[in-house]
Amino acid sequence: MNTVIDAELLTISAKRDSMYSFLRLVFSGPLSMETLKYWKFELAPLFIEVISEDNENLQSFFTKLKTAKLEDIYQEEKEA
C-alpha cells in the first residue's frame, strides 16, 4: 500500500515541478525564440490543456502560438 501512495506522491510532485518550472519561465521576462519554438513544436498537448485550464488568456496564447508566425509572437513578447 505504501508503494502505491509513494508513487502517487511522486507523480504529483513531478507535475508540480513541471508547473512551477513553467511559471518561473513565463514570469522571468520576455519569452525567447527558443522557448516559443519548443512550446509550439514540442510541448505536449495534455500539458497545454492542464496549464491553461480555466485560464482564457493562456488558452488564447497557446491557440495563437499554434497558428501565428513565431516572429510575430516573439515581437509581441519583446514589447510586452
Distance bins in CASP14 RR format, pairs under 12 A and 6 or more apart:
PFRMAT RR
TARGET T0000
AUTHOR 0000-0000-0000
RMODE 2
METHOD distances of the structure
MODEL  1
1 7 0 0 0 0 0 1 0 0 0 0 0
1 8 0 0 0 0 0 1 0 0 0 0 0
2 8 0 0 0 0 0 1 0 0 0 0 0
2 9 0 0 0 0 0 1 0 0 0 0 0
3 9 0 0 0 0 0 1 0 0 0 0 0
3 10 0 0 0 0 0 1 0 0 0 0 0
4 10 0 0 0 0 0 1 0 0 0 0 0
4 11 0 0 0 0 0 1 0 0 0 0 0
5 11 0 0 0 0 0 1 0 0 0 0 0
5 12 0 0 0 0 0 1 0 0 0 0 0
6 12 0 0 0 0 0 1 0 0 0 0 0
6 13 0 0 0 0 0 1 0 0 0 0 0
7 13 0 0 0 0 0 1 0 0 0 0 0
7 14 0 0 0 0 0 1 0 0 0 0 0
8 14 0 0 0 0 0 1 0 0 0 0 0
8 15 0 0 0 0 0 1 0 0 0 0 0
9 15 0 0 0 0 0 1 0 0 0 0 0
9 16 0 0 0 0 0 1 0 0 0 0 0
10 16 0 0 0 0 0 1 0 0 0 0 0
10 17 0 0 0 0 0 1 0 0 0 0 0
11 17 0 0 0 0 0 1 0 0 0 0 0
11 18 0 0 0 0 0 1 0 0 0 0 0
12 18 0 0 0 0 0 1 0 0 0 0 0
12 19 0 0 0 0 0 1 0 0 0 0 0
13 19 0 0 0 0 0 1 0 0 0 0 0
13 20 0 0 0 0 0 1 0 0 0 0 0
14 20 0 0 0 0 0 1 0 0 0 0 0
14 21 0 0 0 0 0 1 0 0 0 0 0
14 47 0 0 0 0 0 1 0 0 0 0 0
15 21 0 0 0 0 0 1 0 0 0 0 0
15 22 0 0 0 0 0 1 0 0 0 0 0
15 46 0 0 0 0 0 1 0 0 0 0 0
15 47 0 0 0 0 1 0 0 0 0 0 0
15 50 0 0 0 0 1 0 0 0 0 0 0
15 51 0 0 0 0 0 1 0 0 0 0 0
16 22 0 0 0 0 0 1 0 0 0 0 0
16 23 0 0 0 0 0 1 0 0 0 0 0
16 50 0 0 0 0 0 1 0 0 0 0 0
17 23 0 0 0 0 0 1 0 0 0 0 0
17 24 0 0 0 0 0 1 0 0 0 0 0
18 24 0 0 0 0 0 1 0 0 0 0 0
18 25 0 0 0 0 0 1 0 0 0 0 0
18 43 0 0 0 0 0 1 0 0 0 0 0
18 44 0 0 0 0 1 0 0 0 0 0 0
18 46 0 0 0 0 0 1 0 0 0 0 0
18 47 1 0 0 1 0 0 0 0 0 0 0
18 48 0 0 0 0 0 1 0 0 0 0 0
18 50 0 0 0 0 1 0 0 0 0 0 0
18 51 0 0 0 0 1 0 0 0 0 0 0
19 25 0 0 0 0 0 1 0 0 0 0 0
19 26 0 0 0 0 0 1 0 0 0 0 0
19 47 0 0 0 0 1 0 0 0 0 0 0
19 50 0 0 0 0 1 0 0 0 0 0 0
19 51 1 0 0 1 0 0 0 0 0 0 0
19 52 0 0 0 0 0 1 0 0 0 0 0
19 53 0 0 0 0 0 1 0 0 0 0 0
19 58 0 0 0 0 0 1 0 0 0 0 0
20 26 0 0 0 0 0 1 0 0 0 0 0
20 27 0 0 0 0 0 1 0 0 0 0 0
20 51 0 0 0 0 0 1 0 0 0 0 0
21 27 0 0 0 0 0 1 0 0 0 0 0
21 28 0 0 0 0 0 1 0 0 0 0 0
21 35 0 0 0 0 0 1 0 0 0 0 0
21 47 0 0 0 0 0 1 0 0 0 0 0
21 51 0 0 0 0 0 1 0 0 0 0 0
22 28 0 0 0 0 0 1 0 0 0 0 0
22 31 0 0 0 0 0 1 0 0 0 0 0
22 35 0 0 0 0 0 1 0 0 0 0 0
22 38 0 0 0 0 0 1 0 0 0 0 0
22 39 0 0 0 0 1 0 0 0 0 0 0
22 43 0 0 0 0 1 0 0 0 0 0 0
22 44 0 0 0 0 0 1 0 0 0 0 0
22 47 0 0 0 0 1 0 0 0 0 0 0
22 48 0 0 0 0 0 1 0 0 0 0 0
22 50 0 0 0 0 1 0 0 0 0 0 0
22 51 1 0 0 1 0 0 0 0 0 0 0
22 52 0 0 0 0 0 1 0 0 0 0 0
22 58 0 0 0 0 0 1 0 0 0 0 0
22 62 0 0 0 0 0 1 0 0 0 0 0
23 29 0 0 0 0 0 1 0 0 0 0 0
23 51 0 0 0 0 1 0 0 0 0 0 0
23 55 0 0 0 0 0 1 0 0 0 0 0
23 58 0 0 0 0 0 1 0 0 0 0 0
24 35 0 0 0 0 0 1 0 0 0 0 0
25 31 1 0 0 1 0 0 0 0 0 0 0
25 32 0 0 0 0 1 0 0 0 0 0 0
25 34 0 0 0 0 0 1 0 0 0 0 0
25 35 1 0 0 1 0 0 0 0 0 0 0
25 36 0 0 0 0 0 1 0 0 0 0 0
25 38 0 0 0 0 0 1 0 0 0 0 0
25 39 0 0 0 0 1 0 0 0 0 0 0
25 43 0 0 0 0 0 1 0 0 0 0 0
25 51 0 0 0 0 0 1 0 0 0 0 0
25 77 0 0 0 0 0 1 0 0 0 0 0
26 32 0 0 0 0 0 1 0 0 0 0 0
26 35 0 0 0 0 1 0 0 0 0 0 0
26 36 0 0 0 0 0 1 0 0 0 0 0
26 39 0 0 0 0 0 1 0 0 0 0 0
26 51 0 0 0 0 1 0 0 0 0 0 0
26 52 0 0 0 0 0 1 0 0 0 0 0
26 55 0 0 0 0 0 1 0 0 0 0 0
26 57 0 0 0 0 0 1 0 0 0 0 0
26 58 0 0 0 0 1 0 0 0 0 0 0
26 61 0 0 0 0 1 0 0 0 0 0 0
26 62 0 0 0 0 0 1 0 0 0 0 0
26 77 0 0 0 0 0 1 0 0 0 0 0
26 80 0 0 0 0 0 1 0 0 0 0 0
27 80 0 0 0 0 0 1 0 0 0 0 0
28 35 0 0 0 0 0 1 0 0 0 0 0
28 77 0 0 0 0 0 1 0 0 0 0 0
29 35 0 0 0 0 0 1 0 0 0 0 0
29 77 0 0 0 0 1 0 0 0 0 0 0
29 78 0 0 0 0 1 0 0 0 0 0 0
29 80 0 0 0 0 1 0 0 0 0 0 0
30 36 0 0 0 0 0 1 0 0 0 0 0
30 73 0 0 0 0 0 1 0 0 0 0 0
30 74 0 0 0 0 1 0 0 0 0 0 0
30 75 0 0 0 0 1 0 0 0 0 0 0
30 76 0 0 0 0 1 0 0 0 0 0 0
30 77 1 0 1 0 0 0 0 0 0 0 0
30 78 1 0 1 0 0 0 0 0 0 0 0
30 79 0 0 0 0 1 0 0 0 0 0 0
30 80 1 0 0 1 0 0 0 0 0 0 0
31 37 0 0 0 0 0 1 0 0 0 0 0
31 38 0 0 0 0 1 0 0 0 0 0 0
31 39 0 0 0 0 1 0 0 0 0 0 0
31 40 0 0 0 0 0 1 0 0 0 0 0
31 61 0 0 0 0 1 0 0 0 0 0 0
31 65 0 0 0 0 1 0 0 0 0 0 0
31 70 0 0 0 0 0 1 0 0 0 0 0
31 73 0 0 0 0 1 0 0 0 0 0 0
31 74 1 0 0 1 0 0 0 0 0 0 0
31 75 0 0 0 0 0 1 0 0 0 0 0
31 76 0 0 0 0 1 0 0 0 0 0 0
31 77 1 0 1 0 0 0 0 0 0 0 0
31 78 0 0 0 0 1 0 0 0 0 0 0
31 79 0 0 0 0 0 1 0 0 0 0 0
31 80 0 0 0 0 1 0 0 0 0 0 0
32 38 0 0 0 0 1 0 0 0 0 0 0
32 39 0 0 0 0 0 1 0 0 0 0 0
32 70 0 0 0 0 0 1 0 0 0 0 0
32 73 0 0 0 0 0 1 0 0 0 0 0
32 74 0 0 0 0 1 0 0 0 0 0 0
32 77 0 0 0 0 1 0 0 0 0 0 0
32 78 0 0 0 0 1 0 0 0 0 0 0
33 39 0 0 0 0 0 1 0 0 0 0 0
33 40 0 0 0 0 0 1 0 0 0 0 0
33 69 0 0 0 0 0 1 0 0 0 0 0
33 70 1 0 0 1 0 0 0 0 0 0 0
33 71 0 0 0 0 1 0 0 0 0 0 0
33 72 0 0 0 0 0 1 0 0 0 0 0
33 73 0 0 0 0 1 0 0 0 0 0 0
33 74 1 0 1 0 0 0 0 0 0 0 0
33 75 0 0 0 0 0 1 0 0 0 0 0
33 77 0 0 0 0 1 0 0 0 0 0 0
33 78 0 0 0 0 1 0 0 0 0 0 0
34 40 0 0 0 0 0 1 0 0 0 0 0
34 41 0 0 0 0 0 1 0 0 0 0 0
34 42 0 0 0 0 0 1 0 0 0 0 0
34 70 0 0 0 0 0 1 0 0 0 0 0
34 74 0 0 0 0 0 1 0 0 0 0 0
35 41 0 0 0 0 0 1 0 0 0 0 0
35 42 0 0 0 0 0 1 0 0 0 0 0
35 43 0 0 0 0 1 0 0 0 0 0 0
35 65 0 0 0 0 0 1 0 0 0 0 0
35 70 0 0 0 0 0 1 0 0 0 0 0
35 73 0 0 0 0 0 1 0 0 0 0 0
35 74 0 0 0 0 1 0 0 0 0 0 0
35 77 0 0 0 0 1 0 0 0 0 0 0
36 42 0 0 0 0 0 1 0 0 0 0 0
36 43 0 0 0 0 0 1 0 0 0 0 0
36 61 0 0 0 0 0 1 0 0 0 0 0
36 62 0 0 0 0 0 1 0 0 0 0 0
36 64 0 0 0 0 0 1 0 0 0 0 0
36 65 1 0 0 1 0 0 0 0 0 0 0
36 66 0 0 0 0 0 1 0 0 0 0 0
36 68 0 0 0 0 0 1 0 0 0 0 0
36 69 0 0 0 0 0 1 0 0 0 0 0
36 70 1 0 1 0 0 0 0 0 0 0 0
36 71 0 0 0 0 1 0 0 0 0 0 0
36 72 0 0 0 0 0 1 0 0 0 0 0
36 73 1 0 1 0 0 0 0 0 0 0 0
36 74 1 0 1 0 0 0 0 0 0 0 0
36 75 0 0 0 0 0 1 0 0 0 0 0
36 76 0 0 0 0 0 1 0 0 0 0 0
36 77 1 0 0 1 0 0 0 0 0 0 0
36 78 0 0 0 0 0 1 0 0 0 0 0
37 43 0 0 0 0 0 1 0 0 0 0 0
37 65 0 0 0 0 1 0 0 0 0 0 0
37 69 0 0 0 0 0 1 0 0 0 0 0
37 70 1 0 0 1 0 0 0 0 0 0 0
37 71 0 0 0 0 0 1 0 0 0 0 0
37 73 0 0 0 0 0 1 0 0 0 0 0
37 74 0 0 0 0 1 0 0 0 0 0 0
38 44 0 0 0 0 0 1 0 0 0 0 0
38 47 0 0 0 0 0 1 0 0 0 0 0
38 65 0 0 0 0 0 1 0 0 0 0 0
38 70 0 0 0 0 0 1 0 0 0 0 0
39 45 0 0 0 0 0 1 0 0 0 0 0
39 47 0 0 0 0 1 0 0 0 0 0 0
39 48 0 0 0 0 1 0 0 0 0 0 0
39 51 0 0 0 0 0 1 0 0 0 0 0
39 52 0 0 0 0 0 1 0 0 0 0 0
39 58 0 0 0 0 0 1 0 0 0 0 0
39 61 0 0 0 0 1 0 0 0 0 0 0
39 62 1 0 0 1 0 0 0 0 0 0 0
39 64 0 0 0 0 0 1 0 0 0 0 0
39 65 1 0 0 1 0 0 0 0 0 0 0
39 66 0 0 0 0 1 0 0 0 0 0 0
39 70 0 0 0 0 1 0 0 0 0 0 0
39 73 0 0 0 0 1 0 0 0 0 0 0
39 74 0 0 0 0 0 1 0 0 0 0 0
39 77 0 0 0 0 0 1 0 0 0 0 0
40 48 0 0 0 0 0 1 0 0 0 0 0
40 61 0 0 0 0 0 1 0 0 0 0 0
40 62 0 0 0 0 1 0 0 0 0 0 0
40 63 0 0 0 0 0 1 0 0 0 0 0
40 64 0 0 0 0 0 1 0 0 0 0 0
40 65 1 0 1 0 0 0 0 0 0 0 0
40 66 1 0 0 1 0 0 0 0 0 0 0
40 67 0 0 0 0 1 0 0 0 0 0 0
40 68 0 0 0 0 1 0 0 0 0 0 0
40 69 0 0 0 0 0 1 0 0 0 0 0
40 70 1 0 0 1 0 0 0 0 0 0 0
40 71 0 0 0 0 0 1 0 0 0 0 0
40 73 0 0 0 0 1 0 0 0 0 0 0
40 74 0 0 0 0 0 1 0 0 0 0 0
41 65 0 0 0 0 1 0 0 0 0 0 0
41 66 0 0 0 0 1 0 0 0 0 0 0
41 70 0 0 0 0 1 0 0 0 0 0 0
42 48 0 0 0 0 0 1 0 0 0 0 0
42 65 0 0 0 0 0 1 0 0 0 0 0
43 49 0 0 0 0 0 1 0 0 0 0 0
43 50 0 0 0 0 0 1 0 0 0 0 0
43 51 0 0 0 0 1 0 0 0 0 0 0
43 52 0 0 0 0 0 1 0 0 0 0 0
43 58 0 0 0 0 0 1 0 0 0 0 0
43 61 0 0 0 0 0 1 0 0 0 0 0
43 62 0 0 0 0 1 0 0 0 0 0 0
43 65 0 0 0 0 1 0 0 0 0 0 0
43 66 0 0 0 0 0 1 0 0 0 0 0
44 50 0 0 0 0 1 0 0 0 0 0 0
44 51 0 0 0 0 0 1 0 0 0 0 0
44 62 0 0 0 0 0 1 0 0 0 0 0
45 51 0 0 0 0 0 1 0 0 0 0 0
45 52 0 0 0 0 0 1 0 0 0 0 0
45 62 0 0 0 0 1 0 0 0 0 0 0
45 63 0 0 0 0 0 1 0 0 0 0 0
45 65 0 0 0 0 0 1 0 0 0 0 0
45 66 0 0 0 0 1 0 0 0 0 0 0
46 52 0 0 0 0 0 1 0 0 0 0 0
46 53 0 0 0 0 0 1 0 0 0 0 0
47 53 0 0 0 0 0 1 0 0 0 0 0
47 58 0 0 0 0 0 1 0 0 0 0 0
47 62 0 0 0 0 1 0 0 0 0 0 0
48 55 0 0 0 0 0 1 0 0 0 0 0
48 58 0 0 0 0 1 0 0 0 0 0 0
48 59 0 0 0 0 1 0 0 0 0 0 0
48 61 0 0 0 0 1 0 0 0 0 0 0
48 62 1 0 1 0 0 0 0 0 0 0 0
48 63 0 0 0 0 1 0 0 0 0 0 0
48 65 0 0 0 0 1 0 0 0 0 0 0
48 66 0 0 0 0 1 0 0 0 0 0 0
49 55 0 0 0 0 0 1 0 0 0 0 0
49 58 0 0 0 0 0 1 0 0 0 0 0
49 59 0 0 0 0 1 0 0 0 0 0 0
49 62 0 0 0 0 1 0 0 0 0 0 0
49 63 0 0 0 0 0 1 0 0 0 0 0
50 58 0 0 0 0 0 1 0 0 0 0 0
50 59 0 0 0 0 0 1 0 0 0 0 0
50 62 0 0 0 0 0 1 0 0 0 0 0
51 57 0 0 0 0 0 1 0 0 0 0 0
51 58 1 0 0 1 0 0 0 0 0 0 0
51 59 0 0 0 0 1 0 0 0 0 0 0
51 61 0 0 0 0 0 1 0 0 0 0 0
51 62 0 0 0 0 1 0 0 0 0 0 0
52 58 1 1 0 0 0 0 0 0 0 0 0
52 59 1 0 1 0 0 0 0 0 0 0 0
52 60 0 0 0 0 1 0 0 0 0 0 0
52 61 1 0 0 1 0 0 0 0 0 0 0
52 62 1 0 1 0 0 0 0 0 0 0 0
52 63 0 0 0 0 1 0 0 0 0 0 0
52 64 0 0 0 0 0 1 0 0 0 0 0
52 65 0 0 0 0 0 1 0 0 0 0 0
52 66 0 0 0 0 0 1 0 0 0 0 0
53 59 0 0 0 0 1 0 0 0 0 0 0
53 62 0 0 0 0 0 1 0 0 0 0 0
55 61 0 0 0 0 1 0 0 0 0 0 0
55 62 0 0 0 0 1 0 0 0 0 0 0
56 62 0 0 0 0 0 1 0 0 0 0 0
56 63 0 0 0 0 0 1 0 0 0 0 0
57 63 0 0 0 0 0 1 0 0 0 0 0
57 64 0 0 0 0 0 1 0 0 0 0 0
58 64 0 0 0 0 0 1 0 0 0 0 0
58 65 0 0 0 0 0 1 0 0 0 0 0
59 65 0 0 0 0 0 1 0 0 0 0 0
59 66 0 0 0 0 0 1 0 0 0 0 0
60 66 0 0 0 0 0 1 0 0 0 0 0
60 67 0 0 0 0 0 1 0 0 0 0 0
60 68 0 0 0 0 0 1 0 0 0 0 0
60 73 0 0 0 0 0 1 0 0 0 0 0
61 67 0 0 0 0 0 1 0 0 0 0 0
61 68 0 0 0 0 0 1 0 0 0 0 0
61 73 0 0 0 0 1 0 0 0 0 0 0
61 76 0 0 0 0 1 0 0 0 0 0 0
61 77 0 0 0 0 0 1 0 0 0 0 0
61 80 0 0 0 0 0 1 0 0 0 0 0
62 68 0 0 0 0 0 1 0 0 0 0 0
62 73 0 0 0 0 0 1 0 0 0 0 0
63 73 0 0 0 0 0 1 0 0 0 0 0
64 70 0 0 0 0 0 1 0 0 0 0 0
64 72 0 0 0 0 1 0 0 0 0 0 0
64 73 1 0 0 1 0 0 0 0 0 0 0
64 76 0 0 0 0 1 0 0 0 0 0 0
64 77 0 0 0 0 0 1 0 0 0 0 0
65 72 0 0 0 0 0 1 0 0 0 0 0
65 73 1 0 0 1 0 0 0 0 0 0 0
65 74 0 0 0 0 0 1 0 0 0 0 0
65 76 0 0 0 0 0 1 0 0 0 0 0
65 77 0 0 0 0 0 1 0 0 0 0 0
66 73 0 0 0 0 0 1 0 0 0 0 0
67 73 0 0 0 0 0 1 0 0 0 0 0
68 74 0 0 0 0 0 1 0 0 0 0 0
68 75 0 0 0 0 0 1 0 0 0 0 0
68 76 0 0 0 0 1 0 0 0 0 0 0
68 77 0 0 0 0 0 1 0 0 0 0 0
69 75 0 0 0 0 1 0 0 0 0 0 0
69 76 0 0 0 0 0 1 0 0 0 0 0
70 76 0 0 0 0 0 1 0 0 0 0 0
70 77 0 0 0 0 0 1 0 0 0 0 0
71 77 0 0 0 0 0 1 0 0 0 0 0
71 78 0 0 0 0 0 1 0 0 0 0 0
72 78 0 0 0 0 0 1 0 0 0 0 0
72 79 0 0 0 0 0 1 0 0 0 0 0
73 79 0 0 0 0 0 1 0 0 0 0 0
73 80 0 0 0 0 0 1 0 0 0 0 0
74 80 0 0 0 0 0 1 0 0 0 0 0
END
